[in-house]
Structure formats: C-alpha cells, structure tokens
Amino acid sequence: MFDKTKKLAIYMQDSLNTDYGKMGFGVMRYTDHPVACVIDDNFTGQTVRSAVGQPFEIPVVATIAEAEALGAEILVLGTAPSGGKFPDAWVAPVEEALTAGMSLINGLHDRLADRFASHIQSDHPSQKIWDVRQPTFSPTIAMARAATLSNKRVLMVGTDMAAGKMTTGLEVYKWVKQQGISTDFIATGQIGITVTGRGVPLDAVIVDQAAGAIETLVMESSEHDIVFIEGQGSLLHPGSTATLPLMRGSCATHLILCHRAFATTLRNPSHIQVPSLKDFIKLNEELTGVCGSLTQAACVGVSLNTYGMTEEAAKHKIDEVEQLTGLPATDVIRYGPDKLAQAIINS
C-alpha cells in the first residue's frame, strides 16, 4: 500500500497506557516501516518503553508538528475508541497532518477518505487516505473449495476477544518463513491488514459473504505449503459471529488455541466462565468437521498470553495447560513461537 521506507507517526492520544491502544502496539511490533514517533501528550519526552513498559524505544511527542519535524510521512490512527467511531477531537490533528502532506491510515469503521479528501495536497502525488476496514472486493458464497487443497491451513481460535490470535499467527508465521518454508499469512483484522498491506476486514463484510471472503484469499494462497489465517472473536463470546466463517472459508486443517493465561471468565461480559480448555478445544475441532461432512481440523498447540505474570507463574501455567490438553503450550512473545511452529511442521 505504501513505500516501506516512509516513516510512521502513530496517533495514540490518551490511549498509550490503555487497552484502546491495541492498534498502535500491533503496528509498533510488526510494521516494516520505520516509526518516527508516537503522539500522546500525556507522556511527552519519554519513550514508549519508559512510559508504559512496552519494549519499544520510540519517542513520544505531543503534536503533529513535532511528528512532522521527526520526518513522519504517514499518520496511523493507533487507537480504537469505544464503538470504533471517529471522535470529533481527532478532526483537527488529522486535518493538520493531511495539510502537511502526510498520508493517513485509518483502522476505524468510519470511512475517512471521502470526508477528508479536500485536505489531500496536489503537490504530494503519493499522499493517500487508506480506510483499512473497507473491503476491496465482493466475495461469492463459500463452497468449501479450500477442502480440495493439499496444503496445511492453520487457523487461530480463542477463548475470548483480544486473546492473542493475531500476535500468535504473525509470530508463528514469521518463524516458519525464516526456515525457508513456503508460507503465507491471511490478515482478517485492521492491525493485520495494516502491517501486511492486504487481507479482508472480516467485521466489515456482510455475514453471508464472510466465509466466501476468507475462501477467496485462501484459494489465492493455495501455492503455499502452510497458510496461517488470523483468528477473530470466539465461539464462547455471545457477541461474536466470526469463528464459523473463518472455519468454513479456510477449511482449516490445524488450529492453535489462544488464551489469556490468567483468565477464568470473559473480559466482558465477565459473568461467562471460560470452560475447560480441553473441552473447548474439542468443541472447536468438532465444529470444523461437522460430523465428518467437512474438513476436520486438529488443534496442535496452545498459545498462552502470560503478560503480567511472574516467570514462575507463567512457566507453571504452561506446564499445567500442557498436562491438561496433551498439547505443546507456550507464550510466543515471552518464550518464542518455535514450539508451536514445530508442532505444525511435524503434524
């Protein structure tokens, strides 16, 4: 979408130290672009590491002008406000950035390309506004075409939203790719699409076409030996409809379960208990095969998010999950993804 040499400024005003900054942190971790700075005037003069403990030596500035002075050429909206709506408070900084000649990457549901088109500078031919959540094609209804493929198709599933599905998929994909194995990653959310430059924004696709959208991308990647499909949502969450289209469209052959290691309930609604991981794995596996009628996937590992746990507690939880499920488990950020990657390769 953009020249990878262009520098990013990640707009995270009032969210650098909150869960709403997921988009920004995902870009920091996985983008191929250099990141000039993060914008949040609550932490001016610090780095992301010193401000919030995340492992990025990226300076934090207060204004668009400071970002421009650091060479930023693209403004990334790195915050996911409640409801995914574009806040009125962001109008002025976005207009300032566009007037300065910066491009804009927008991961919100609100489309900004038309709204701010008048601020695109005629003397900046490469300047553009990218609405990441705008589908780029009209998919047909899925027909289980991926079931005819002979490659491995690995889908991340989770016990909850924000359980590490994207992170797990990208980490294992990168490790497999580094081994020289033919592989691909299919992004299905705004962060994955932003950092890879392609994919399908699943939550912006008509539900009847969602499986077809995934099927289209899986078929386009059919020449690869291993294809990773970024997961969305959870079968457990009452507000999520994403897992079934991912299963049906990909005809997944392998699953990796992603789970916040310390969680016993959903984050919201918190009255819903997380069931036994072993039972939940069985449910996901059985839904892929539908009583033998469709492709049967096998779960080959568990990705645990142990962020905030002590080293001792994290290792104990990993051991506990491995004994419970009989599958390899790890935290792909803390300990690396090789254990899960090897399980896929050797399966």
C-alpha distance (Angstrom), angle and dihedral (degrees) to the residues before:
residue distance angle dihedral
M1 . . .
F2 3.82 . .
D3 3.80 135.1 .
K4 3.82 103.9 -90.7
T5 3.81 91.6 -134.7
K6 3.81 92.0 67.0
K7 3.81 113.5 106.9
L8 3.79 121.7 -122.8
A9 3.78 131.5 -140.7
I10 3.81 110.9 -161.9
Y11 3.80 113.6 -148.1
M12 3.82 108.2 -144.6
Q13 3.80 103.3 150.5
D14 3.85 110.2 174.7
S15 3.81 91.7 -7.1
L16 3.80 108.0 76.4
N17 3.80 89.4 100.3
T18 3.81 97.9 38.0
D19 3.80 138.9 76.0
Y20 3.81 88.5 -107.4
G21 3.82 88.7 76.1
K22 3.82 94.3 73.6
M23 3.80 93.3 114.4
G24 3.79 92.8 51.9
F25 3.78 95.1 48.0
G26 3.80 91.6 47.0
V27 3.80 90.0 54.2
M28 3.81 91.7 47.1
R29 3.78 91.9 53.0
Y30 3.80 100.7 43.0
T31 3.79 112.5 21.0
D32 3.80 120.1 114.2
H33 3.80 89.5 -149.9
P34 3.81 121.6 94.1
V35 3.81 109.8 -108.7
A36 3.80 112.0 -136.1
C37 3.80 96.8 -173.0
V38 3.78 150.3 -37.7
I39 3.80 119.5 -114.0
D40 3.81 117.4 -137.0
D41 3.80 118.0 124.6
N42 3.81 91.5 -154.8
F43 3.82 89.7 74.8
T44 3.81 103.3 32.2
G45 3.80 113.9 162.9
Q46 3.79 95.3 19.9
T47 3.79 131.9 98.1
V48 3.78 123.1 -119.4
R49 3.81 88.1 -107.1
S50 3.80 95.1 52.3
A51 3.80 92.8 41.4
V52 3.80 101.9 48.7
G53 3.81 107.6 -1.1
Q54 3.80 97.0 -109.4
P55 3.84 112.7 140.4
F56 3.81 99.1 -107.5
E57 3.81 125.8 110.8
I58 3.80 90.8 -155.7
P59 3.82 117.5 139.0
V60 3.79 118.6 -119.0
V61 3.81 116.7 -139.7
A62 3.79 134.7 -179.5
T63 3.79 105.7 -134.1
I64 3.79 146.8 36.7
A65 3.82 88.5 -118.7
E66 3.81 90.9 58.8
A67 3.80 90.1 48.8
E68 3.80 90.5 50.9
A69 3.81 90.0 50.2
L70 3.83 88.5 55.5
G71 3.79 90.1 55.6
A72 3.80 100.3 -100.3
E73 3.81 111.8 167.1
I74 3.81 101.0 172.2
L75 3.80 127.5 44.7
V76 3.81 113.3 -148.9
L77 3.79 117.6 -162.2
G78 3.79 95.7 -134.2
T79 3.79 98.7 178.3
A80 3.80 129.1 83.6
P81 3.83 105.2 -152.1
S82 3.78 120.1 -156.4
G83 3.81 108.1 -72.9
G84 3.80 92.3 11.6
K85 3.82 91.3 -96.7
F86 3.80 124.9 146.4
P87 3.84 107.8 -109.7
D88 3.80 120.4 -132.8
A89 3.81 88.9 -129.1
W90 3.81 89.1 68.0
V91 3.81 95.7 58.6
A92 3.81 95.8 85.1
P93 3.85 97.4 47.8
V94 3.82 92.0 44.8
E95 3.80 91.5 50.0
E96 3.80 90.1 47.6
A97 3.80 92.2 50.9
L98 3.81 93.5 48.0
T99 3.80 92.4 46.0
A100 3.81 87.7 53.0
G101 3.81 88.9 56.2
M102 3.81 99.2 -102.8
S103 3.78 121.1 142.9
L104 3.82 119.2 -129.3
I105 3.80 131.7 -132.4
N106 3.80 111.4 -162.5
G107 3.80 120.7 -171.7
L108 3.80 96.4 175.5
H109 3.79 125.6 105.4
D110 3.82 91.6 -115.2
R111 3.79 111.0 89.7
L112 3.80 113.5 -129.1
A113 3.82 104.4 175.6
D114 3.79 93.7 87.9
R115 3.78 95.8 33.9
F116 3.81 94.5 56.7
A117 3.82 100.0 27.2
S118 3.80 91.9 113.7
H119 3.80 90.1 64.4
I120 3.81 94.8 60.2
Q121 3.80 108.7 112.9
S122 3.80 116.6 -123.7
D123 3.80 91.4 -147.0
H124 3.84 91.5 57.8
P125 3.83 103.9 70.1
S126 3.82 93.9 176.2
Q127 3.82 93.9 51.7
K128 3.79 113.6 113.9
I129 3.80 144.3 154.7
W130 3.81 113.7 -125.6
D131 3.80 115.8 -160.4
V132 3.80 97.3 -162.0
R133 3.80 94.8 -167.7
Q134 3.79 94.1 57.6
P135 3.84 110.0 104.1
T136 3.79 112.9 -125.2
F137 3.81 98.4 -154.7
S138 3.81 141.0 28.2
P139 3.81 108.0 -117.9
T140 3.78 126.2 -148.7
I141 3.80 123.4 -127.9
A142 3.81 112.0 -74.7
M143 3.80 116.6 -104.8
A144 3.83 101.7 -178.5
R145 3.80 89.9 -101.5
A146 3.81 90.3 149.9
A147 3.81 88.3 66.9
T148 3.80 87.8 74.4
L149 3.82 92.3 62.4
S150 3.80 123.4 98.4
N151 3.81 98.2 -151.5
K152 3.80 129.7 97.1
R153 3.80 115.2 -96.4
V154 3.80 112.9 -165.6
L155 3.80 119.0 -163.6
M156 3.81 123.8 -169.0
V157 3.81 112.6 -137.9
G158 3.78 126.5 -177.3
T159 3.76 145.0 -157.4
D160 3.81 89.2 -133.9
M161 3.77 145.8 -3.7
A162 3.82 114.1 -71.6
A163 3.81 92.0 20.6
G164 3.81 95.6 137.0
K165 3.80 102.5 -87.7
M166 3.81 96.5 137.3
T167 3.79 93.6 41.2
T168 3.80 92.3 48.7
G169 3.79 93.1 47.5
L170 3.80 94.4 49.2
E171 3.80 94.4 44.2
V172 3.81 94.6 50.1
Y173 3.82 91.4 41.9
K174 3.81 91.9 52.9
W175 3.81 91.9 48.6
V176 3.81 92.9 49.7
K177 3.81 91.3 46.4
Q178 3.80 90.8 52.0
Q179 3.80 88.7 57.9
G180 3.81 89.4 62.1
I181 3.80 94.6 -108.9
S182 3.80 117.5 145.2
T183 3.79 103.5 -108.6
D184 3.80 143.4 150.6
F185 3.81 138.4 -164.7
I186 3.79 122.3 -140.8
A187 3.80 111.1 -155.7
T188 3.80 117.5 -150.7
G189 3.82 102.7 173.5
Q190 3.77 136.9 56.3
I191 3.81 96.2 -98.9
G192 3.78 95.3 48.5
I193 3.81 91.6 45.8
T194 3.80 91.5 47.9
V195 3.80 94.9 52.2
T196 3.83 96.7 40.4
G197 3.81 97.6 36.6
R198 3.82 95.1 -129.8
G199 3.79 143.9 53.1
V200 3.78 139.1 94.5
P201 3.83 124.3 -71.1
L202 3.78 94.1 -134.2
D203 3.81 95.8 -169.5
A204 3.82 90.0 57.3
V205 3.82 95.5 52.2
I206 3.82 122.6 94.1
V207 3.79 106.0 -100.0
D208 3.83 94.3 -121.6
Q209 3.80 89.2 54.9
A210 3.82 98.0 42.4
A211 3.80 96.7 91.9
G212 3.80 89.8 45.1
A213 3.80 90.9 53.7
I214 3.80 91.1 54.0
E215 3.81 91.3 44.3
T216 3.82 90.5 53.7
L217 3.81 93.1 54.6
V218 3.81 93.7 42.8
M219 3.80 90.7 52.6
E220 3.81 90.1 48.5
S221 3.83 87.7 55.7
S222 3.80 94.4 46.6
E223 3.81 94.0 117.1
H224 3.81 91.3 66.6
D225 3.80 120.8 91.9
I226 3.81 94.4 -140.2
V227 3.81 124.4 26.1
F228 3.81 120.4 -170.9
I229 3.80 117.9 -153.7
E230 3.79 117.4 -158.3
G231 3.80 110.6 -126.3
Q232 3.80 127.3 -132.3
G233 3.77 132.2 -164.8
S234 3.78 124.7 -19.5
L235 3.79 139.1 -96.1
L236 3.80 85.9 -127.6
H237 3.81 96.4 57.7
P238 3.83 114.6 88.9
G239 3.80 91.2 -148.6
S240 3.81 97.2 52.1
T241 3.80 128.2 93.3
A242 3.81 97.5 162.0
T243 3.80 106.1 95.6
L244 3.82 99.3 67.3
P245 3.85 95.5 52.5
L246 3.79 88.5 50.0
M247 3.80 91.7 50.4
R248 3.80 94.0 45.1
G249 3.78 97.3 42.5
S250 3.80 95.8 46.3
C251 3.82 98.4 36.0
A252 3.79 82.5 -145.4
T253 3.77 118.6 -144.6
H254 3.81 95.8 -169.7
L255 3.80 135.6 31.9
I256 3.79 132.8 -160.9
L257 3.80 114.7 -161.1
C258 3.81 115.0 -140.3
H259 3.79 119.8 -158.2
R260 3.80 138.6 167.0
A261 3.78 97.4 -118.6
F262 3.79 97.0 -140.5
A263 3.82 96.8 43.5
T264 3.79 121.2 112.4
T265 3.83 94.6 165.3
L266 3.77 137.1 28.0
R267 3.79 114.5 -84.7
N268 3.81 90.7 -122.8
P269 3.00 123.3 34.9
S270 3.78 86.2 29.6
H271 3.80 95.0 -173.6
I272 3.81 90.7 75.9
Q273 3.79 111.8 93.4
V274 3.80 121.6 -139.6
P275 3.83 105.1 -122.2
S276 3.78 126.2 -137.5
L277 3.80 107.6 -58.4
K278 3.78 89.4 -133.7
D279 3.82 91.3 55.9
F280 3.80 92.2 44.0
I281 3.80 91.4 51.7
K282 3.80 89.2 51.6
L283 3.82 90.7 51.6
N284 3.81 92.4 52.1
E285 3.79 92.4 46.5
E286 3.80 93.1 49.3
L287 3.79 92.6 48.9
T288 3.80 91.3 55.6
G289 3.80 93.0 55.8
V290 3.83 99.8 36.5
C291 3.80 96.6 -151.8
G292 3.80 92.3 -41.1
S293 3.81 96.3 -51.8
L294 3.82 97.3 108.3
T295 3.81 138.1 30.3
Q296 3.79 110.3 -55.6
A297 3.80 114.0 -137.3
A298 3.79 124.6 -158.7
C299 3.78 122.8 -148.9
V300 3.81 106.8 -126.4
G301 3.79 102.0 -179.6
V302 3.79 150.1 -4.1
S303 3.81 124.0 -118.2
L304 3.79 111.2 -154.8
N305 3.78 123.7 -163.2
T306 3.82 102.4 -145.6
Y307 3.81 96.0 171.1
G308 3.80 110.2 150.3
M309 3.81 94.3 18.6
T310 3.78 122.8 114.8
E311 3.79 118.5 -108.9
E312 3.78 90.7 -107.5
A313 3.80 93.4 48.8
A314 3.82 92.4 46.6
K315 3.80 93.7 51.5
H316 3.80 91.3 45.5
K317 3.81 91.0 52.0
I318 3.79 92.2 48.8
D319 3.81 91.0 51.2
E320 3.81 90.7 47.1
V321 3.81 92.9 51.5
E322 3.80 92.6 46.9
Q323 3.81 90.9 52.6
L324 3.81 92.0 46.0
T325 3.81 97.5 47.5
G326 3.80 102.7 26.1
L327 3.82 87.4 -131.2
P328 3.81 133.2 112.7
A329 3.80 112.5 -95.1
T330 3.79 133.2 -172.5
D331 3.79 145.9 145.9
V332 3.81 103.0 -106.0
I333 3.82 93.3 -154.8
R334 3.78 98.3 43.5
Y335 3.81 99.0 38.2
G336 3.80 105.7 14.3
P337 3.82 132.0 -104.9
D338 3.80 99.1 -98.3
K339 3.82 95.2 103.7
L340 3.81 91.6 57.7
A341 3.80 93.4 40.0
Q342 3.77 92.1 53.4
A343 3.80 90.4 49.9
I344 3.80 89.2 56.6
I345 3.80 95.0 44.5
N346 3.80 93.2 48.0
S347 3.80 95.9 45.0
